[in-house]
Amino acid sequence: MKNDQVCQPQGFSLRQDAFGHLELVWADGTVEERVTPVRAFPFSDPEHGFSLVNAESHEVLWLDSINDLSLEDRALVDTVLAAREFMPVITRIDSVSSFNTPSTWQIDTEQGKTELVLKGEEHIRRINGMGGHTLLISDSHGIQFLVRDINQLDKHSRRLLDRFL
């Protein structure tokens, strides 16, 4: 890869290989296989700060904005990001097994009812830059759940959550 390729968003296109992996094709025909789109600030500024990294996690392209992509490339990247960044959003906390950890939470998400096991209070993190009302909760299996806005939860859910914050 040439150093100037990292800075020139116009000289490339994206495509998918037969297995659905993204490939970065430079204007000179050079192909970087199995690239992965990564947002620099996925929660606080998802439209700005975007890169493609190769299979060794080395950055091969940086864009100041994901909107700098062509419409076709943006559609490919959006599809990959939707699968990669999937995160269930908690809409209600029905119950918790204990106010000590580990505890099992019965929750409602935008996808339906499920449960998570919270190993420790340190697995609940506030997302900076989001007004302090957004939480990221990691369960014992490494699945991350999002609470977009604590204030939008019902009173029962907020009361349960407050015991862990």
trRosetta pair geometry for C-beta under 8 A, 3 or more apart (Angstrom, degrees):
i j d omega theta_ij theta_ji phi_ij phi_ji
1 5 5.5 -111 -173 53 88 140
1 6 7.5 73 154 -48 123 88
1 30 7.9 163 -99 134 60 145
1 32 7.1 29 -82 -82 115 126
1 60 5.8 -132 -111 -138 157 91
2 5 4.8 108 65 -17 81 102
3 6 6.3 -45 -173 16 45 110
3 7 7.9 20 144 -1 67 106
4 7 5.8 -65 -160 44 51 106
4 8 6.0 34 151 -17 82 118
5 8 6.1 -70 -136 40 33 102
5 11 7.0 -106 -129 85 73 124
5 12 7.6 86 -165 -58 95 121
5 26 6.1 -45 -133 -115 127 130
5 60 7.3 -28 115 176 119 75
5 61 7.1 -72 141 -90 87 80
6 59 6.9 65 -130 127 118 101
6 60 7.0 -138 -95 173 82 30
6 61 6.1 -165 -131 -112 53 36
6 62 5.6 32 177 15 90 95
7 62 7.4 -5 -88 59 47 98
8 11 4.6 18 126 17 121 115
8 12 7.7 128 104 -14 84 97
9 12 7.1 -80 -165 34 39 105
9 61 7.4 101 -104 -171 69 111
9 63 5.2 75 -97 -105 130 101
9 68 4.9 -12 162 145 164 128
9 69 7.7 -107 -174 -80 118 49
10 27 8.0 19 118 -56 69 132
11 26 6.1 14 137 -162 95 76
11 27 4.0 -74 -165 -15 84 123
11 28 8.0 18 174 -15 115 76
12 24 5.8 -13 -169 -175 130 90
12 25 6.3 145 -161 79 72 49
12 26 5.3 -40 -99 -107 86 47
12 27 6.5 -86 -67 -34 41 72
12 61 6.8 -79 30 -104 170 145
13 25 5.1 -19 63 64 81 104
13 70 7.1 -17 -122 24 84 137
13 72 7.7 4 -158 89 104 120
13 73 6.3 -140 -155 -73 61 117
14 22 5.7 -23 -165 -161 112 104
14 23 6.9 147 -157 75 60 49
14 24 6.1 -30 -101 -102 74 55
14 25 7.1 170 -95 17 21 84
14 35 7.8 -107 -125 64 103 129
14 69 7.7 -10 3 -150 127 119
14 72 7.8 -177 60 116 89 87
14 73 4.4 107 26 -130 113 93
14 76 5.1 -160 111 76 127 150
14 77 6.9 82 63 -50 173 90
15 22 7.5 140 77 -152 32 57
15 23 5.3 -22 66 59 81 100
15 25 6.1 28 7 -14 108 124
15 76 7.5 -119 -117 -108 19 162
16 20 5.5 -17 -172 -142 124 35
16 21 6.6 140 -154 67 71 31
16 22 6.2 -46 -98 -93 65 47
16 23 7.1 146 -117 11 15 87
16 76 6.4 -163 -45 -141 98 120
17 20 7.1 -48 66 22 67 17
17 21 4.9 -5 34 57 110 87
17 22 7.9 -126 -2 -54 83 2
17 23 5.6 90 -47 -31 94 120
17 33 7.0 31 -49 -143 143 95
17 34 7.9 -36 7 -64 137 66
21 33 7.1 45 117 179 131 78
21 34 4.8 -30 174 -104 140 68
21 35 7.9 124 164 33 90 48
22 34 7.2 90 64 -141 62 23
22 35 4.9 -73 101 65 105 82
22 36 7.1 145 46 -84 121 33
22 37 7.1 55 19 -27 168 90
22 52 7.5 -117 117 -142 136 120
22 76 6.4 121 -109 152 107 120
22 77 7.6 52 -106 -90 150 64
22 80 6.0 -29 -40 -68 125 158
23 31 5.4 -6 177 -168 119 105
23 32 6.7 160 -164 78 64 51
23 33 5.4 -23 -113 -114 97 51
23 34 7.3 6 -87 -27 68 32
23 35 6.7 117 -124 11 22 99
24 31 7.1 147 78 -159 51 52
24 32 4.1 -4 57 54 105 106
24 35 4.8 47 -23 -16 107 154
24 52 5.7 125 -68 128 136 157
24 60 6.2 170 51 109 161 133
24 61 6.3 -174 -138 -17 152 136
25 29 7.1 -23 -171 -143 94 30
25 30 7.5 156 -156 81 50 43
25 31 5.3 -17 -102 -103 72 78
25 32 8.0 -151 -68 24 31 69
26 29 7.0 -33 76 38 78 20
26 30 4.4 4 40 58 121 92
26 31 7.6 -142 14 -72 78 31
26 32 7.5 74 -29 -13 97 96
32 35 5.5 58 114 -57 107 116
32 52 7.7 115 97 127 137 125
32 54 5.8 -96 180 -97 113 107
32 60 5.2 142 -164 171 169 166
33 54 7.9 64 71 -146 52 94
33 55 7.3 -2 98 -28 82 118
34 54 6.9 74 89 -164 80 62
34 55 4.6 37 99 -65 127 104
35 52 4.3 18 171 176 127 111
35 53 6.6 150 -157 72 74 31
35 54 5.8 -44 -101 -96 72 50
35 60 6.3 -94 -116 46 121 132
35 61 7.7 26 -160 20 148 112
36 52 6.8 149 68 -157 35 63
36 53 5.3 -27 60 61 91 86
36 54 7.9 145 15 -115 82 5
36 80 7.5 -160 -144 160 59 134
36 84 7.4 129 -164 -107 102 157
37 50 6.8 -14 -165 -172 96 99
37 51 7.6 157 -152 87 51 40
37 52 5.8 -35 -93 -98 57 72
37 77 4.8 100 -68 -148 161 97
37 80 5.6 117 23 93 115 126
37 81 5.6 -61 89 -66 128 97
37 84 7.5 170 67 36 86 154
38 50 7.3 156 82 -158 49 53
38 51 5.2 -18 62 66 97 86
38 52 7.4 153 16 -101 81 23
38 53 5.7 24 -4 -4 129 113
39 42 4.2 114 82 -81 129 74
39 46 5.5 -19 -157 -143 154 66
39 49 6.7 80 -175 96 62 83
39 50 5.8 -27 -111 -104 58 75
39 66 7.3 -32 -104 -55 94 129
39 81 7.2 67 -31 -134 110 129
39 85 7.7 23 13 -82 123 143
40 45 7.7 -18 82 81 92 102
40 48 7.3 -55 52 114 115 63
40 49 2.9 -69 38 142 133 122
40 50 6.7 -106 -7 -61 89 32
40 51 7.0 79 -56 -5 91 98
41 44 4.7 -66 175 62 115 89
41 45 4.0 31 94 51 136 86
41 46 6.8 -120 98 -69 72 36
41 48 6.8 4 43 76 118 81
41 49 5.4 72 5 58 92 135
41 129 7.6 -47 -165 92 122 163
42 46 5.5 36 -155 -103 40 89
42 85 6.3 -168 -155 -132 138 134
43 46 7.1 52 -66 -57 8 94
43 127 5.0 -79 131 -172 161 143
43 129 7.2 130 102 79 98 109
43 130 6.0 -52 148 -60 114 130
43 134 6.7 165 -176 126 132 154
44 127 7.1 -171 -56 157 90 106
44 128 7.1 -25 -67 98 139 65
44 129 3.5 14 -119 110 137 137
44 130 6.0 -120 -93 -56 79 81
45 48 4.7 -34 151 46 116 102
45 49 6.6 70 100 22 113 112
45 129 7.6 -63 -23 154 88 144
46 66 7.6 -26 145 5 69 141
47 65 5.9 2 151 -151 82 90
47 66 5.7 -116 -154 34 51 102
47 67 6.2 16 -170 -24 104 105
48 64 6.3 -23 -152 162 84 65
48 65 5.3 -35 -106 -98 64 72
48 66 7.6 -113 -71 -1 21 79
49 64 7.1 -16 -69 -155 44 40
50 62 7.5 141 83 -160 50 50
50 63 4.7 -19 70 64 100 98
50 64 7.8 12 27 90 84 11
50 65 6.8 32 9 167 118 13
50 66 4.4 118 -57 -72 159 79
50 68 8.0 -174 54 36 127 104
51 59 4.9 -43 -179 -134 139 108
51 60 8.0 130 176 45 92 50
51 61 6.2 161 -156 88 64 58
51 62 4.8 -22 -101 -101 96 65
51 63 7.2 176 -84 20 44 68
52 59 7.3 108 75 -153 46 62
52 60 5.5 -51 97 62 94 92
52 61 4.3 22 38 49 105 106
53 57 5.2 6 164 -149 136 41
53 58 6.2 151 -157 69 85 26
53 59 5.3 -50 -97 -90 80 48
53 60 6.6 135 -128 5 27 83
54 57 7.2 -80 69 -10 60 13
54 58 5.3 -9 38 56 105 83
54 60 5.2 80 -41 -33 97 125
59 62 6.1 26 173 -57 131 93
63 66 6.6 114 94 -85 130 34
63 68 4.6 -158 -165 54 125 131
63 69 7.0 -33 -109 -49 177 80
64 68 6.7 88 53 -30 75 139
65 68 5.0 118 73 -22 82 93
66 69 6.1 -25 177 2 57 114
66 74 6.9 105 155 -125 89 94
66 77 6.8 -160 -159 117 109 147
67 74 7.4 26 -121 -104 39 136
69 73 4.2 -127 -176 96 108 112
69 74 4.3 146 95 -65 120 79
69 77 6.2 -109 -107 9 177 142
70 73 4.6 86 52 13 83 103
70 74 6.7 -146 88 -10 38 89
71 74 5.6 -54 -143 36 27 114
71 75 6.5 33 156 -23 62 103
72 75 5.9 -52 -154 29 30 112
72 76 6.9 28 150 -15 62 103
73 76 5.7 -54 -153 36 37 112
73 77 6.2 32 152 -16 69 108
74 77 5.7 -57 -144 41 32 109
74 78 6.0 36 156 -23 67 107
75 78 5.8 -52 -143 35 27 113
75 79 6.6 30 156 -20 60 105
76 79 6.0 -59 -157 33 29 111
76 80 6.6 21 153 -12 65 108
77 80 5.8 -58 -148 40 34 108
77 81 6.0 30 156 -17 69 110
78 81 5.8 -56 -140 41 28 110
78 82 6.2 36 158 -28 64 104
79 82 5.9 -51 -148 28 27 113
79 83 7.0 18 156 -9 59 104
80 83 6.2 -63 -158 39 32 104
80 84 6.0 20 154 -12 69 117
81 84 5.6 -62 -135 47 32 106
81 85 5.2 3 175 4 73 119
82 85 6.7 -59 -119 50 16 91
82 86 6.7 47 160 -66 54 84
83 86 6.1 -24 -158 -26 27 112
87 144 5.4 -38 -132 96 108 95
87 145 6.8 154 176 -124 86 24
87 146 4.9 69 132 -19 122 114
88 109 4.1 -20 179 -156 111 153
88 110 6.9 -172 -159 37 67 83
88 111 5.7 -82 -122 18 100 119
88 114 7.2 -36 -172 37 168 145
88 143 7.3 22 18 163 113 116
88 145 5.1 -33 79 -119 93 82
88 146 7.1 175 91 24 42 78
89 109 5.9 127 68 -160 46 84
89 110 4.7 34 56 -11 103 116
89 145 7.4 141 -111 -171 17 74
89 146 5.0 -36 -107 74 68 98
89 147 7.5 124 -163 -98 68 28
89 148 6.1 11 -152 -31 118 103
90 93 6.7 21 177 -61 126 80
90 107 5.3 -55 -132 -175 103 134
90 108 7.3 101 -160 76 61 53
90 109 5.7 -53 -95 -98 42 75
90 137 7.2 23 -20 30 142 133
90 145 5.2 60 -39 162 105 120
90 146 6.8 -169 10 81 79 40
90 147 5.0 -32 58 -84 112 79
90 153 7.8 0 120 -97 98 118
90 157 8.0 164 148 -164 110 135
91 108 5.0 -61 66 105 95 99
91 109 6.2 131 4 -135 90 22
91 110 6.1 114 -37 -62 120 62
91 153 7.7 163 178 -111 35 75
92 107 6.7 161 87 -161 56 63
92 108 4.0 23 49 39 99 116
92 153 6.8 143 -105 -149 48 88
92 154 6.2 15 -118 19 96 113
92 156 7.8 27 -162 80 95 106
92 157 5.2 -127 -150 -71 54 136
93 96 7.0 0 171 -46 118 93
93 105 6.1 -54 -145 -168 100 114
93 106 7.6 109 -171 79 57 56
93 107 5.4 -31 -110 -106 57 85
93 108 8.0 -127 -63 22 22 74
93 153 7.2 16 6 -161 93 135
93 156 7.4 -152 75 118 79 82
93 157 4.1 124 31 -135 86 84
93 160 4.8 -139 108 77 133 139
93 161 6.1 151 4 -51 155 91
94 106 4.2 -56 66 105 114 103
94 107 6.4 -164 8 -92 85 25
94 108 6.6 95 -40 -24 101 89
94 113 7.7 13 -17 -135 142 107
95 105 7.4 176 91 -152 46 50
95 106 4.7 23 49 38 85 114
95 160 7.4 -154 -133 -113 25 150
96 99 6.8 87 104 -78 131 55
96 103 5.1 30 179 151 101 132
96 104 7.1 157 -157 81 55 44
96 105 5.0 -19 -103 -101 79 74
96 106 7.6 -148 -72 19 35 71
96 118 7.9 -22 -139 21 116 127
96 160 5.5 151 -8 -167 116 117
96 163 7.7 -150 49 67 154 136
97 103 5.0 -174 55 -161 87 78
97 104 4.2 49 -13 46 129 86
97 105 7.6 -107 -3 -62 80 37
98 101 7.7 180 93 -72 104 27
98 103 4.5 -142 59 -108 77 106
99 103 7.0 32 -84 -79 11 156
99 163 4.9 -82 -137 161 113 138
99 164 7.6 -147 -154 -65 73 76
100 103 6.6 140 78 -58 44 108
101 118 5.6 -86 -122 113 110 91
101 119 6.1 69 170 146 119 26
101 120 4.8 145 116 -102 155 40
101 121 6.2 -150 -19 -34 144 68
101 164 7.9 84 -56 -125 113 108
102 117 5.7 17 180 175 118 98
102 118 6.3 170 -150 86 65 52
102 119 5.1 -26 -98 -120 102 42
102 120 7.4 -50 -82 -50 66 54
102 140 6.8 30 -139 -71 134 128
103 117 7.3 175 87 -152 31 59
103 118 5.3 -6 57 54 81 101
104 115 5.7 9 -178 178 96 124
104 116 7.5 168 -152 86 55 35
104 117 5.3 -28 -98 -99 69 75
104 118 7.9 -175 -86 17 20 74
105 115 6.1 162 81 -157 52 70
105 116 5.1 -9 55 58 105 82
105 117 7.6 -179 15 -87 77 25
105 118 6.2 56 -19 -17 115 107
106 113 7.3 -2 -177 -168 85 103
106 115 5.3 -33 -99 -99 53 94
107 113 7.2 163 91 -149 43 58
107 114 6.1 -21 67 68 87 71
107 115 6.7 136 18 -110 79 37
107 116 6.3 2 9 7 130 101
107 145 7.4 43 107 -160 166 160
108 112 7.4 -85 -150 169 68 24
108 113 5.5 -37 -102 -93 66 67
109 112 6.4 -3 60 53 83 35
109 113 7.6 156 19 -97 74 16
109 114 6.0 -6 3 22 118 112
109 145 7.0 -111 -100 -139 122 111
111 114 7.7 19 83 -22 101 124
116 137 7.0 99 116 127 160 118
116 139 3.8 -118 -163 -95 102 130
116 140 7.7 156 178 10 71 77
116 143 7.0 -128 -119 77 110 113
116 145 6.2 -94 -59 -19 160 142
117 139 5.5 90 51 -169 57 96
117 140 4.1 -20 86 0 111 123
117 141 7.6 89 42 -15 102 82
118 121 7.7 48 158 -80 122 38
118 123 5.8 -177 -155 72 79 127
118 124 7.3 4 -144 -45 128 99
118 137 6.9 -53 -102 -173 106 110
118 139 6.6 -74 -77 -119 48 62
118 140 7.5 -139 -83 -40 6 85
118 164 7.2 -31 153 -132 163 151
119 123 5.7 93 50 -24 86 146
119 139 7.8 115 -16 -175 86 39
119 140 5.1 118 -53 -93 102 85
120 123 5.5 112 66 -8 67 99
121 124 6.0 -50 -170 27 54 107
121 164 5.3 -172 -120 -169 92 82
121 165 7.9 175 -161 -86 109 23
122 125 8.0 24 174 -66 51 85
123 137 6.4 61 132 -161 86 60
123 138 4.4 -110 -166 60 101 89
123 139 7.5 116 156 -81 142 19
124 135 5.9 -14 -170 -168 88 121
124 136 7.6 157 -155 79 42 48
124 137 5.2 -5 -106 -105 74 83
124 164 5.7 99 0 133 158 118
124 165 6.7 -99 117 -90 142 71
125 135 6.8 144 75 -157 41 67
125 136 4.9 -18 63 60 96 96
125 137 7.8 -179 23 -77 65 39
125 138 7.9 31 2 -8 105 99
126 130 8.0 -159 172 57 77 105
126 132 5.6 -1 -171 -145 134 63
126 134 7.0 104 -162 76 61 58
126 135 6.1 -45 -99 -100 49 68
127 130 4.5 29 97 15 105 134
127 134 4.2 -37 42 96 118 111
127 135 6.9 -160 -8 -94 88 16
127 136 5.9 91 -59 -21 100 104
128 132 7.9 11 -114 -80 45 64
130 133 6.5 -115 125 51 91 69
130 134 3.8 -25 117 17 148 129
131 134 7.2 90 55 -7 81 90
133 149 4.7 17 135 -142 121 67
133 150 4.9 -130 -162 23 75 88
133 151 5.7 -38 -148 -1 133 98
134 146 7.2 -17 -170 -168 96 91
134 147 6.6 170 -155 89 47 67
134 148 5.9 -30 -116 -163 93 31
134 149 6.5 -31 -78 -78 69 48
134 150 7.8 -141 -71 -21 21 80
135 146 7.3 153 84 -159 57 45
135 147 4.1 15 50 47 100 112
135 150 6.5 71 -16 -64 113 99
135 161 7.8 -168 5 -164 167 132
136 144 5.7 -12 -172 -168 97 112
136 145 7.5 149 -160 75 48 46
136 146 6.1 -19 -105 -103 65 66
136 147 7.9 -140 -63 24 26 74
137 144 7.0 144 74 -158 43 58
137 145 4.6 -23 65 63 98 98
137 146 7.7 -169 22 -74 79 19
137 147 6.8 56 -13 -15 111 102
138 142 6.4 -18 -168 -140 105 34
138 143 7.2 153 -152 77 58 38
138 144 5.2 -28 -95 -98 73 73
138 145 7.8 -180 -81 18 25 73
139 142 7.2 -49 71 21 68 17
139 143 5.0 -2 39 57 111 89
139 144 7.9 -159 8 -81 74 27
139 145 6.9 60 -30 -11 101 109
147 150 6.0 50 139 -77 127 64
147 153 6.9 -20 -158 -52 116 124
147 161 7.5 86 -105 -125 169 152
148 152 6.7 -12 81 42 97 140
149 152 4.2 70 84 0 106 111
149 153 7.8 -168 98 -19 62 75
150 153 5.9 -44 -167 11 44 115
150 158 6.3 96 173 -116 89 95
150 161 6.7 -154 -138 107 105 152
151 158 7.8 42 -109 -97 32 134
153 157 4.0 -111 172 92 119 127
153 158 5.0 150 90 -56 114 81
153 161 6.9 65 85 1 167 143
154 157 5.0 91 57 11 75 104
154 158 7.1 -144 96 -6 36 91
155 158 5.8 -57 -146 38 31 111
155 159 6.3 33 156 -23 65 106
156 159 5.9 -56 -151 33 28 112
156 160 6.7 24 154 -15 63 105
157 160 5.9 -57 -151 37 32 109
157 161 6.1 27 154 -16 67 111
158 161 5.7 -59 -143 42 31 110
158 162 6.1 40 156 -31 66 104
159 162 5.8 -47 -146 26 28 116
159 163 7.5 37 152 -26 56 96
160 163 6.2 -51 -170 17 36 114
160 164 7.9 13 146 -3 61 104
161 164 6.1 -69 -166 40 44 103
161 165 6.3 35 147 -24 77 114
162 165 5.6 -60 -137 35 38 110
